[in-house]
Amino acid sequence: MKIDVEKSLLWTATGAFLLFAVGAALTTIVPPMVSPEMWKSDYPVHEYTEQEQRGIQIYLSEGCVYCHTQQIRHLDSDKRRYGWRLVDAPESESWEYVNDRINFLGTKRTGPDLARVGGKYSSEWHWAHFKDPRNMGEKFPNRKGVYEKVSIMPSFDYLTDEEIKDLTAYIQTLGRNKNWRVDKDGNPLNDYEK
C-alpha cells in the first residue's frame, strides 16, 4: 500500500490549524461572552488622558514590560513586597484592566512589580528615577566590602522632558482604581499625589 505523503501532510496541517483555532476561540472569544465581569466593572475604572496614553506608548516602546510586571499575584510575598507603608497590596483583578488596550502583565520580575506603584512616590521621584535610576535607593556592600548601587535599570535621560512627564503620568495611574491604601481602622493613608 502506497501512502501519499503530500496528502498526509495537508491533512495534518489542516487538523493542526483547526485544533489551534478551536483552542484560540475557547480561550479568547468565549470567556468574555460567558462571564461579563471580564469586560464590565462595578468599580470606577480609570479613563486614560491623552498624556497618559502617550506615556503608555513610551512604556511600550522602551520595553519596560521586559523587566516589570503589572500584576500582583495571589502570593503573600507579592502582597507584602509591593504593598505600601506596611499595608499589603491586594492581588490584581481582571476588572482593573478593562480600559487597557495593551496589557503589560508581563512575566519577568527583574524590577519591581508596578501594578500598585501609582501614588507611592511623587512625580519628582519618578522624574529623578528615570533620569538616573542607579543613584536612587540604597546601596549595599559587595563581596569585597565596596558599596554598590542596587538598581540595574538603565537611564532614560535621552527621553525629552515632555516624554518623561508623559511616562510619569502613566505610571502614577497604576493601581489607583482600587482604594487599598488604608490603615487597620479603614482610614485612608496619605498619598503623594491625589
PyMOL commands that set and color helices and strands:
alter all, ss='L'
color gray80, all
select helices_A, chain A and resi 5-28+30-34+36-38+50-61+64-66+76-81+94-97+123-131+133-135+161-171
alter helices_A, ss='H'
color red, helices_A
select strands_A, chain A and resi 139-141+147-149
alter strands_A, ss='S'
color yellow, strands_A
deselect
rebuild
show_as cartoon
